[in-house]
Amino acid sequence: MNRIVVRNLKLYFRDKTSVFFSLLAVLIVIALYILFLAQLQIDTVTEATNGVLEEDKISYLINSWILAGLLSITTVTSTLGAYGSMVDDREKRKNMDFKSSPLSPWEYPIAQLISAFIIGAVISIIAFITYAIYIYISTGYAFSIEQIIKCILLILISTLMSAGFMGFIVAMLKTNSSFASISFVIGTVIGFLNGLYVPLGALPTAVQTAVKCLPFGHVASLFRLVLTSGSVSVTFDGMPKSVLDSYLEMYGINLKWSGADIPVGISMAYIAFAAIVTLFLFFVIYNKKRNEI
């Protein structure tokens, strides 16, 4: 099984297409941020705070929020891209070799899952470090050790859930073309589901409810809660609590259900539950498809 994991890691990082699709959503977000999102958020925060804040403080808040969204997307798209080797094995019928090998029926899918988790975690942590350095250089503000530790733990949890969820989807695919199509669709749509392209509070009520029912929305909220904790304190210091609460809800930092904040513990439990269910479904679907060969 270890050899399969190493093989998958080598195949992934050698394949520029897989890496590209993993980073596609991130590239889209950065482009949107440069063209539209930055000025939109600056105007919103400036209006909410009556224009009394320094630009670097607003930039610190906005960049922290953007980074949280990027990480919630990257943990999904990078794990999805990591499953390219499994689809390629199926299309080229290389999985027949594994089926006839001494490997147990579960070793191959477990190896795929481990590979996806490692790739997703590595790329997401690299993205976090890179953007955190950019925030420090551009604003002079840095994340605390506590924020960094919590963020890395969230990356690991989110990556595990995404590995199960994406594995469940990819287990139903048979060709590289279908995998590329699914990767493009998910890479584009996930930003809306995470409330990044359009702030959660600006979406219709029905869409907001749908986002809150998906584990990805809770992951994004937790990332924002951790990474914007410092910038929110700096930006809204001395401001009325109503202004702060309005911003936290509008930008999906605090999720509400029936007017009440959803506790962090509930979000974490929901994410853990989603991870367990999707991992189970992944193995069930994979085993079913394996027996159809």
N, C-alpha and C positions, 0 to 999 in steps of 0.2 A: 504493500500500500504506500509506503514511503516513496518508493520509486515513481509511482504514478503521480504523487503530489509534486515531486521535483520535476518530473516531465512536464506537468501542466504549467508550472511556474515558468519554466524555460520557454515553452511554446507561447505563453501569453506575452511575455516581455520581448520576445523576438518578433511577434506579430504586431506591426504598427497599426493595423486596422482595429484590432481588439482594444489597444490602448486608446486609439482615437475615439471609438464609440463610448468607452468608459468615461472619457473626458468631455464628450460632446455637450452634455447638459451644462457642465461647468463653463465651457466656452460660450454657450448661448447666454448664460446668466451674466458673464463678464461683459459681453457685447451689449446686452440690454442695460446693464448697470451704467456703462459708459455713455450710452446714447440717451437713456430715458430715466432710469431709476434714481440715479444720484441726485439730479436736480429736483426731481419730484419729492424725494424724501427731505432734502434740504429745505425746500419751500414749506413742507408740512411741519417740520420741527420748528422752523423759524417762526411760522405763524402761531404755533401752539405756545411758544415761549416768548411771544411778543418781541422777537428780534433782539433779545438781550444777551444771547450766548455768543461765545467766540466760535469762529468757524472750525477750529481744530476739535473742539468738543463735539460739535454736531457731526463732523467727519468721523470721529471715534465711534459715536453711536451708530451711525449708518453703516460703517464698515464692519462693526461687530455683528450687526443684524444680517448683513449680506453674507459674512463668513458662516454664520449659523445655517443659513439657507443652503449655501454651497456644500457644507458638510452633510446635511441631510439628503442632498441629491447625490453627492459623490459616493456615499456608502451604498447607494442603490445601483447606480450605473456601473461602478467598478466591479461589484460582485456579479452583475449581469454579464459584463464583458468577459469575466473569468470563465464563464461556462461555454465559451466558444469552442474549446477543445472537445467538450462532450458532444456537442452538435456535430462537429467535424468527424469525430469518431463514428457517430451513427450514420452520417451521410456516406462516408467512405467504407462503412462496415468494418471498421477496425475493432468495434466493440465485440465482434464475433471472436476475435482472438482472445479478448479478456474473458468472454463467456466460456471458452473452452480451456482456459488456463486453470491452475490450481487455486486461484483466488476464490474466496467465498462470494456469494451473491451480493453481499453488502459492502465489500471492500472498495469496489470501484466507485459507487455513489458517495461513500464516505470520503474517499480521496478527493473527489470533485468538490464536495462541500468544504473540506479543509482548504483546498486550493483557492476556492472563491473567497473564503473568509480571510485568508492571508493576504491575497491580492487587494481585496477591498479595504482591509485595515491599513496596509502599507500606503496605498495611494491616498487614502483619506487623511492619514497622519501627515504625509508629505504636503498635502494641500493645506492642512491646518497650519503647519510650521511656516510654509511659504507666505501665506496670507497674513499670519500674525506678525511676521517680520515686516511685511509691507505696511501694516497698520502702525507699527512702532516707528518706522522711518517717516511715514507721512504725517502722523499726528503727535508722536512723542509719548503716546500711551502704550503700556504693555499689559498683557494679561497676568493675573496673579498665579502663583503656584497652585493654589486651590482650584482656580478656573481651568488651568491646564490639565490637572489630574482628572477632574470631573469630565472635561471634554473628551479626553482619551478613553475613559471608561464608557462614555456614551457612544463613541465611535465603535468600540468593540461590541457593545450590545446591539447597536443599530446594524452593524455589519453582519452579525450572526442572524438577526431577523431577516435581513435582506437576502442573505445567502439561502435561507430556507424558502423565502417567498419567490425569489428569482429562479431557484432550482426547480420549484414546483411548476413554474411556467415553462422553463426551457425543457423540462422532461417530456413535454408534449410536442416538441419540435423535432423535425427530421432532416431539415436542410439548412445550409448556411444562408440561403437567401431569405428564408422565413425568419431566421435568427437575426439577420441584419435589419429586417423590417420591424420586428418587435423591439429591437434595441433602439431604433430611431424613434419609434412611437413613445416608448417608455421614457427615453432620454428627454423628449420634448414635453410630455405631459406631466412628468413628476414635479416640475417646478410649479405648476398650477396647483397640484394636489398638496404641495407643501406650503402654499401661500407665499411663494417668493416672487413670482412674476407680477402678481397682483396681491397686495396686502389682504389678509384674510377678512378684515372688517369691511373691505370694499366689495366683497363678493355677495351675491344674492344669499338670502338666509338659507335657502334649500341647499346651496352649494357649500356654505359654511358648515351646515349640519353633516353633509356627506364627508367633508374633509375631517371633521372631528370623529367620525365613525371609522376612519382608516388609521392604522397604526403609524403611517408615515407622517400624518399631521401631528401626532403626539411626539414623535421623534424630533420633528422640526421645532416644536414648541419648547422642548427640553433643551435643545441646543441653544435656542435664543435666550432662554431663561438663564443659562449658565454664562454664555459669552457676552450678554449685554448687561449683566448685573453691575459691573463696574462703570460702564458708559452711561447707563441709566441714572446711577447715583450722581455722577458728575454733571450730566446734562440737566436733570430735573431738580437739582438741589435748590431748595427754597421755593419751588413751584407748588401750587395747590395740588392736593392729592387727586382731585378730580381730573386734572390735566394728565397726570401720570397714569392713572387708571385707564383713561380714554386711549392713551397711546399704547399701553400694554395690550389692550384688547384689540385695537385696530390693527396692530402689526403682528398678531398671533403669538405674542410672548406669553400671555396668560390665556388659556382656553377656558371658555365658559360654557356651562350647560344649564339651561333653565335659569339663567341669571347669576349662577354661582360659579366660582372658580373651580376648575377640575384639579383636585390635589395632585401633587407630583407623584405620590405613592400609587394613585390610581392609574396614572399614565404609564408608570413603570410596570405595574402589574399587567396592564393591557398589552404593552409591548412584549413582555415575557410570554404571555399567553399566545399572542400572535406568532411569536418565534417557534413555540412548541408545536402549534397546529400546522404551520407551514412546513416545518421540518418533517413532521409525520406525513403530510400530504406528498411531499417531495419523494420520500422513500416508497410510498404506496404507488404513486404514478410511475416512478422509475421501474419498480419491480414489475408492474403490469406491462409496460412497454417492452421490458426485457424479455418477458415470457412470450410476447407476440412475435419476436424475431424468429 
